[in-house]
């Protein structure tokens, strides 16, 4: 769909499952070269690599912990050594777990913040240094959530991390716009991925969830991938510092539907 993406090189963190796999595979359809990052799911990463190659792109799977500088540097070095350049960096890796805030352990707090926020910082920093060093246009896409805007009780650490991603994205986008480096976020709503498959299989839970979405359905990973492809392309060349919500209207306060309130 986006001819300008052909042969461009992208790093996708957390590319071995769910939204990350969908983005990686969509980039493959765009005939891109993709570094598919995984932490522990090598099988999922290998499947994503195979799908990318089948679609006409090129790919390599790389194990790395994105919450460490060592892991991030390994991803950048792989992109440069394997494909010779970097054009797009997608900070997609993320995690969540549920806990009442008064029972939330420091360990769990730090684990979520390290992956969801520190990982975004480290990936962005590495990409910025490369883009500035090469004096080339660059493109960074961060994965946020509707919960950068909607409070989520018992997920305080997750919501805090995504709120941080929002202002980090806006701040850094402003800082590097003069360098022609674009930085945006995507804010998924309820998306059918392995992390929440069990919840969506429960008919009662599914009904409750769909009542919170004006479009009355759960989204698909490919719909997030479509947003990522657009933000990566020159079709969005005048867009920076936004969160593109892909949420079926979840952020529109659906409880007021029909004039209630």
ABEGO torsion letter per residue (X at the ends): XBAAABGBBBBBBGAABEAAAAAAAAAAAAGBBBBBBBAABAAAAAAAAAAAAAAGBBBBBBBBBAABAAAAAAAAAAAAAAAGBBABBBBABBBBBBBBAAABBAAAAAAAAAAAAAAAAAAAAAAAAAAAAAGBBBBBBBBBBAAAABBBBGAAAAAAAAAAAAAAAAAAAAAAAAAGBBBBBBBBBBBBBAAAAAAAABAAAAAAAAAABAAGBBBBAAAAAAAAAAAABAAAAABBGBBBBBAGGAAAGAAABGGBX
